Amino acid sequence: MSQTIRSTADGTSPAGRSHDISGKGLKTGQLGLLAVVVLGISTIAPAYTLTSALGPTVNEAGLQLPVIFLIGFIPMILVSLAYRELNADSPDSGTTFTWVTKAFGPWVGWMGGWGLLAANIIVLSNLAGVAVDFFYLFLAQVTGSPELADLASDKVLNVATCFVFVALAVWVSYRGLHTTKIVQYGLVGFQLLVLGLFVAMAFANWSTSETAIPFSWDWFDVTKIETFGQIAAGISLSIFVYWGWDVCLTVNEETANGKKTAGLAGTLTAVIVLGIYLLVTIATMMFAGVGDTGIGLNNEENHANVFTALASPVMGPFAILMSLAVLSSSAASLQSTFTSPSRSLLAMAHYGALPERFSHMSKKFSTPGFATVAAGVLSAGFYAVMHVISENVLNDTILALGLMICFYYGLTAIACVWYFRNSVFSSARNFFLRLFCPLLGGVGLFVVFLQTAVDSWAPEFGSGSEIFGVGLVFVLGIGILALGAVFMLIMSRVRPGFFRGETIRKDTPALVVPE
């Protein structure tokens, strides 16, 4: 069937593929669909994510934990559809930065890119922290010396160990996606196998636990949550547990048939992870219950690392496997997550939004070498600072990360609506995938962002840490965005070309109507 293509008002090329989207020296065709999905699952890191997020989410949602995960999944799947549409039009490693710039111009695009970078730096520090905790726990279990686990409480040793983990992750990332793929196949396969064993044993032995509770369909009843603030906080935390699938889009320039494969991989990753989370959550709630004593999920002593408390009661002599799974999960995600900020920094520098140095490519490995090292230095530094000022670094960074994710995911979804505004009514498909779904997902995420920002002003939100009477979560989340605005003003003076629209043009794709 032939098509009539109408040019946009500003004269851009058909379908919005203007000359400003360009390659950056990345090696193409390195990954297939399976490899990209594995990379996405690795970045989300189910074992690490659940051990960090189950406790804080139960604290907010109680028995409605499963429905909170389902509600949190809705904006994720809606936003993933927006990513697929944008990627099919303009596949670019800059993702949010590039697409928001094309939709709303350089200033909003720069802040979108900053939100993505901030989220990645925050989670990299969090990943390193969990890796350190489980590294020393694993040593204690292997050697039979419980005192070794206490070494993670030594702040100097903890930070030093964190630096070692970050350095190793940077080294693997610097060597490129081929090395990354080999590492991830082994680590992701192992953690999924152990999670499956944990779920099976929890279901088989749940009635033997003193804190056990039977399964109930009421856990999926959202009306039993008392306030919208609880829903917003719970969703913000559940958003954290799904975050990371967009790395599938970040490698679109390095994926075979990246326009189609990268978007499909992102959606598949989110769906697979939802299934994993529901199984683990239900099994964990049935075995441990949601009480605030013993192995109960609402016991504050268990919030930082839930599987530390549950591994032995559930798995008995196989508990060491769970420690190793969380360690491998966090280490794998620490390594794979560097893919996103390094390529975002590369894209921002490539288009003139950051100093040119960040666009330097390794000649041997065809990777953004300088950007990868810079991301490592920033994440390690952030972790060191947070470890000094926060009473509960893991919980506070998770909550702040939720703010960052809502900001840049929501911005990307709204950018999809505006970018494709000329074609949203040309077909039922375009209406749902370019208008209805992205708009619903984007607005939902911004509502959660605003509610969480208001609530986090109070010092008691999160760990209770504060700076001049303001909650640390608010300072981290909103403060980092404000810091981004300051850096943006500096870059507008240092690199004015991008902000004048000379490298990425603000445009809208052509309207394509079947005859």
C-alpha positions in Angstrom: 0.0 0.0 0.0 1.4 3.4 -0.9 1.7 6.2 1.5 1.4 10.0 1.3 4.1 11.7 3.4 3.4 15.3 4.4 6.4 17.4 5.4 6.4 19.2 8.7 6.1 22.9 9.0 9.7 23.5 9.7 10.8 21.4 6.7 12.4 18.5 8.4 12.9 15.2 6.6 10.1 12.6 6.6 9.3 10.8 9.9 11.4 13.4 11.7 14.7 11.7 10.9 16.6 14.9 10.5 20.3 15.1 9.9 21.0 16.0 13.6 20.7 12.4 14.8 24.1 10.8 14.1 26.4 7.9 15.0 29.1 8.4 17.7 31.6 5.7 16.9 29.9 2.9 18.8 30.3 -0.6 17.4 27.0 -1.7 15.7 25.3 -5.1 15.7 26.9 -6.4 18.8 23.7 -7.6 20.6 20.6 -9.6 19.7 17.2 -9.7 21.5 18.3 -12.2 24.1 21.4 -10.4 25.0 19.6 -7.1 25.4 16.9 -8.6 27.6 19.6 -10.2 29.8 21.3 -6.8 30.0 18.0 -5.2 31.0 17.3 -7.9 33.7 20.9 -7.5 35.0 20.5 -3.7 35.3 17.2 -4.1 37.2 18.9 -6.8 39.3 15.9 -8.6 40.8 17.8 -10.2 43.8 19.5 -7.0 44.8 16.4 -4.9 44.2 14.1 -7.0 46.3 16.4 -7.3 49.2 16.7 -3.5 49.3 13.1 -2.5 48.5 10.8 -5.1 50.1 11.2 -3.8 53.6 10.7 0.0 52.8 7.7 -0.8 50.5 6.0 -3.0 53.2 6.6 -0.2 55.6 4.4 2.0 53.3 1.9 -0.5 51.9 1.6 -3.3 54.4 -0.3 -6.3 53.1 -1.1 -4.4 49.9 2.5 -4.9 48.8 1.6 -7.1 45.7 -1.0 -4.6 44.4 1.5 -1.8 44.9 4.0 -3.6 42.6 1.2 -4.0 40.1 0.2 -0.4 40.2 3.9 0.6 40.0 4.1 -1.6 36.9 1.4 0.3 35.0 3.3 3.6 34.4 6.4 1.5 33.6 4.7 -0.4 30.8 3.0 2.8 29.5 6.3 4.6 29.4 8.0 1.7 27.8 5.6 2.0 24.9 6.5 5.7 24.6 10.2 4.7 24.5 9.5 2.2 21.7 7.8 4.8 19.6 10.6 7.3 20.0 13.3 4.7 19.5 11.6 3.6 16.2 11.7 7.1 15.0 15.1 8.3 16.2 17.3 5.5 17.7 20.0 7.2 19.6 22.1 6.3 22.7 21.1 9.6 24.3 17.5 8.4 24.7 15.8 10.8 27.1 18.2 13.6 26.4 18.0 13.4 22.7 14.2 12.8 22.4 13.2 15.5 24.9 15.5 17.9 23.1 13.8 17.1 19.8 10.4 17.6 21.4 10.8 20.6 23.7 14.2 22.1 22.8 17.7 22.1 24.3 16.9 23.5 27.8 14.3 20.9 28.8 16.3 18.2 27.0 19.4 19.0 29.0 17.4 18.6 32.3 16.0 15.3 31.0 19.5 14.1 30.4 20.6 15.3 33.8 17.7 13.5 35.5 18.8 10.2 33.8 22.4 10.7 34.7 21.5 11.6 38.4 19.4 8.5 38.7 22.2 6.3 37.4 24.8 7.8 39.6 22.5 7.4 42.7 21.7 3.8 41.9 25.4 2.9 41.1 26.3 4.1 44.7 23.4 2.0 46.1 24.5 -1.0 44.1 28.0 -0.7 45.4 26.7 -0.4 49.0 24.7 -3.6 48.7 27.6 -5.4 47.1 29.9 -4.5 50.0 27.4 -5.7 52.6 26.9 -9.0 51.0 30.5 -9.5 50.2 31.4 -9.5 53.9 28.3 -11.5 54.8 29.4 -14.1 52.2 32.9 -14.2 53.7 31.5 -14.7 57.1 29.3 -17.6 55.9 32.1 -19.3 54.0 34.7 -19.1 56.8 32.3 -19.6 59.6 33.4 -16.4 61.2 30.3 -14.2 61.9 32.5 -11.3 63.0 33.6 -10.8 59.4 30.1 -9.6 58.5 30.6 -6.7 61.0 33.4 -5.4 58.9 30.8 -3.8 56.6 30.0 -1.4 59.5 33.5 0.0 59.4 32.9 3.2 57.3 36.5 3.5 56.1 36.8 -0.2 55.1 33.2 -0.1 53.6 34.0 2.9 51.4 37.4 1.4 50.3 35.7 -1.9 49.4 33.1 0.0 47.4 35.9 1.8 45.4 37.3 -1.7 44.5 33.9 -2.9 43.3 33.4 0.2 41.2 36.9 0.0 39.7 36.3 -3.6 38.6 32.9 -2.7 37.1 34.4 0.2 35.2 37.2 -2.1 33.9 34.7 -4.6 32.4 32.5 -1.8 31.0 35.4 -0.1 29.4 36.2 -3.3 27.5 32.8 -3.1 25.8 29.6 -4.9 25.3 31.1 -8.2 24.2 32.8 -8.7 27.6 29.8 -7.3 29.4 27.5 -9.9 27.6 29.7 -12.8 28.6 29.8 -11.7 32.3 26.0 -11.0 32.4 24.9 -14.4 31.0 26.6 -16.2 33.9 25.6 -13.8 36.7 22.0 -13.2 35.6 21.4 -16.9 35.1 22.8 -17.7 38.6 20.6 -15.1 40.4 17.4 -16.2 38.7 18.2 -19.9 39.5 18.7 -19.0 43.2 15.5 -16.9 43.4 13.6 -19.8 41.9 14.9 -22.1 44.6 14.1 -19.5 47.3 10.5 -19.2 46.0 10.0 -23.0 45.8 11.3 -23.5 49.4 9.3 -20.6 50.8 6.1 -22.0 49.3 6.9 -25.5 50.5 7.7 -24.5 54.1 5.7 -21.4 54.7 3.4 -23.0 57.3 6.4 -24.0 59.5 7.3 -20.3 60.1 6.1 -18.7 63.4 5.3 -15.5 61.5 3.6 -17.1 58.5 0.4 -15.8 57.0 -1.8 -17.5 54.5 -2.2 -16.1 51.0 -5.1 -13.7 50.5 -6.6 -12.1 47.4 -7.1 -9.0 49.6 -3.4 -8.3 49.1 -4.4 -7.1 45.6 -7.2 -4.8 46.9 -5.9 -1.2 46.5 -8.9 0.2 48.4 -7.4 -1.2 51.6 -4.6 1.4 51.5 -5.6 4.2 53.8 -4.1 7.4 52.2 -2.9 8.5 48.8 0.4 9.4 50.3 0.9 5.8 51.1 0.1 4.9 47.5 2.4 7.5 46.2 5.3 6.4 48.5 4.7 2.8 47.7 4.6 3.4 44.0 7.7 5.5 44.1 9.5 2.6 45.8 8.0 0.1 43.4 9.1 2.3 40.5 12.6 1.8 41.7 12.3 -1.9 41.5 11.3 -1.8 37.8 13.8 0.9 36.9 16.6 -0.1 34.5 14.8 -1.6 31.5 15.5 1.6 29.6 19.2 0.4 29.3 17.8 -1.7 26.5 17.2 1.5 24.5 20.5 3.0 25.5 22.3 0.3 23.5 20.1 0.8 20.4 23.0 2.0 18.3 24.9 -1.2 19.2 22.0 -3.6 18.7 21.1 -5.6 15.6 18.1 -3.9 14.1 18.1 -1.5 17.0 15.0 0.4 15.9 12.8 -2.6 16.6 14.9 -4.9 18.8 15.8 -2.4 21.5 12.2 -1.3 22.1 10.8 -4.8 22.2 13.6 -5.9 24.6 12.6 -3.1 27.0 9.0 -4.1 27.1 9.8 -7.8 27.5 12.2 -7.1 30.3 9.6 -5.2 32.3 7.0 -8.0 31.9 9.5 -10.7 32.9 10.6 -8.8 36.0 6.9 -8.2 37.0 6.4 -12.0 37.1 9.6 -12.5 39.1 8.6 -9.9 41.7 5.1 -11.2 42.2 6.3 -14.7 42.8 9.0 -13.7 45.2 6.8 -11.1 47.0 3.9 -13.5 47.6 6.2 -16.3 48.8 8.1 -14.0 51.1 5.0 -12.5 52.6 3.5 -15.9 53.3 6.7 -17.2 55.0 7.8 -14.0 56.9 4.5 -12.1 57.4 4.5 -8.3 57.7 5.1 -8.0 61.4 7.7 -5.7 63.0 9.5 -8.4 65.0 11.7 -11.4 64.2 11.8 -12.1 60.5 8.7 -10.0 59.8 9.1 -7.8 56.7 8.2 -4.7 58.7 11.0 -5.2 61.2 13.2 -2.1 60.7 16.3 -4.2 61.4 15.5 -6.2 58.2 14.7 -3.3 55.9 18.2 -2.7 54.5 18.7 -6.3 53.4 15.6 -8.5 53.7 17.2 -11.7 52.4 19.9 -11.5 55.1 17.1 -12.2 57.7 15.2 -14.7 55.5 17.8 -16.8 53.8 18.6 -19.2 56.6 15.0 -19.7 57.8 13.8 -20.4 54.3 16.8 -22.1 52.7 18.6 -23.7 55.6 22.0 -24.9 54.6 21.5 -23.4 51.1 21.3 -19.9 52.6 24.8 -19.1 51.4 23.5 -19.3 47.8 21.2 -16.4 48.5 24.0 -14.3 49.8 26.0 -15.1 46.8 23.0 -14.4 44.5 22.5 -10.9 45.9 26.2 -10.3 45.8 26.4 -11.4 42.1 23.2 -9.5 41.3 24.4 -6.2 42.7 27.9 -6.7 41.2 26.4 -7.6 37.8 24.0 -4.6 37.9 26.8 -2.3 39.1 28.7 -3.3 35.9 25.8 -3.3 33.4 24.4 0.0 34.8 27.5 1.8 33.7 26.3 1.2 30.1 23.6 3.9 30.5 25.4 6.9 32.0 28.4 6.4 29.9 26.4 6.5 26.7 24.3 9.3 27.9 27.4 11.4 28.7 28.7 10.4 25.3 25.6 11.6 23.5 25.4 14.8 25.5 29.0 15.6 24.6 28.6 14.5 21.0 25.8 17.0 20.5 27.7 19.8 22.3 25.8 19.8 25.6 28.8 18.8 27.7 32.6 19.2 27.3 34.0 17.4 24.2 36.2 15.3 26.4 33.2 13.1 27.4 32.8 12.0 23.7 36.3 10.4 23.7 36.1 6.9 22.4 38.5 4.0 23.2 40.1 3.1 19.9 40.7 -0.5 21.0 37.3 -1.3 22.4 35.0 1.3 20.6 33.5 2.3 24.0 33.0 5.7 25.6 36.1 5.4 27.6 36.3 8.8 29.3 32.6 8.8 30.1 32.7 5.4 31.6 35.6 6.3 34.0 33.9 9.6 34.8 30.6 7.8 35.8 32.7 5.5 38.0 34.4 8.4 39.8 31.1 10.2 40.3 29.2 7.2 41.7 32.1 6.3 44.1 32.3 9.8 45.3 28.5 10.1 45.9 28.6 6.9 47.9 31.4 8.1 50.1 29.6 11.3 50.8 26.2 9.6 51.5 27.9 7.1 53.8 29.0 10.0 56.0 25.8 12.1 56.1 23.0 9.4 56.1 21.8 7.2 58.9 20.5 4.7 56.4 22.2 5.3 53.0 20.4 2.5 51.2 16.8 3.6 52.2 17.4 7.3 51.5 19.1 6.8 48.1 16.2 4.4 47.0 13.6 7.1 47.9 15.6 9.8 46.2 16.1 7.6 43.2 12.3 7.2 42.9 12.1 11.0 42.5 14.7 11.0 39.7 13.0 8.1 37.9 9.6 9.7 38.0 11.1 12.9 36.7 12.9 11.7 33.6 10.6 8.8 32.7 7.6 11.2 33.0 9.4 13.8 30.9 10.2 11.2 28.2 6.6 10.0 28.1 5.2 13.6 27.7 7.9 14.3 25.1 6.5 11.4 23.0 3.0 12.9 23.1 4.3 16.3 21.9 6.8 15.0 19.4 4.2 12.9 17.6 1.4 15.4 18.0 0.8 15.7 14.2 0.2 12.0 13.8 -1.7 10.9 17.0 -5.1 11.0 15.3 -4.0 9.4 12.0 -4.8 5.8 13.3 -6.1 4.0 16.3 -2.6 2.6 16.8 -1.0 6.0 17.0 -3.7 7.3 19.2 -3.1 4.7 21.9 0.7 4.3 21.5 1.6 7.9 20.9 -1.0 9.8 22.9 -3.2 7.8 25.4 -0.6 5.5 26.9 2.4 7.9 27.1 0.2 10.7 28.5 -1.4 8.5 31.1 2.0 7.1 32.2 3.7 10.5 32.1 1.0 12.3 34.1 0.9 9.5 36.6 4.6 9.6 37.2 4.6 13.4 37.7 1.8 13.1 40.2 3.8 10.6 42.2 6.9 12.9 41.8 5.1 15.9 43.3 3.5 14.0 46.1 6.7 12.3 47.1 8.6 15.7 46.9 6.0 17.3 49.3 6.2 14.4 51.7 9.9 14.1 51.7 10.4 17.7 53.0 9.7 16.3 56.5 12.8 15.0 58.2 11.0 11.8 59.3 10.5 10.8 55.7 13.1 8.0 55.0 15.8 7.4 57.6 15.2 10.5 59.6 18.4 12.2 58.4 18.1 15.9 57.8 20.1 19.0 56.6 19.0 22.2 58.3 15.7 20.7 59.2 14.8 19.5 55.7 14.6 15.8 55.0 17.6 14.3 53.4 15.5 12.6 50.7 14.1 16.0 49.6 17.6 17.5 49.6 18.9 14.6 47.5 16.0 14.5 45.0 15.1 18.1 44.5 18.6 19.4 45.4 20.2 17.3 42.6 17.7 18.6 40.1 18.4 22.2 41.2 22.2 21.5 40.9 21.5 20.3 37.3 19.9 23.6 36.5 23.0 25.4 37.7 25.3 23.2 35.6 23.0 23.8 32.7 23.4 27.5 32.9 27.2 27.1 33.1 27.2 24.8 30.0 25.1 27.3 28.1 28.0 29.7 28.4 30.7 27.2 27.8 29.0 25.3 25.0 26.3 27.7 23.6 25.9 25.9 20.2 23.7 23.2 21.6 21.5 25.7 23.5 21.0 27.7 20.3 19.7 24.6 18.6 22.6 24.1 16.3 23.2 20.4 16.9 19.8 18.9 17.6 16.8 20.6 16.1 13.5 20.9 17.8 11.1 19.3 15.3 8.1 17.1 14.9 7.9 14.1 12.6 5.9 14.0 9.4 2.3 12.9 9.4 2.2 9.6 7.5 -1.3 8.6 6.4 -2.1 5.4 4.4 -3.9 6.2 1.1 
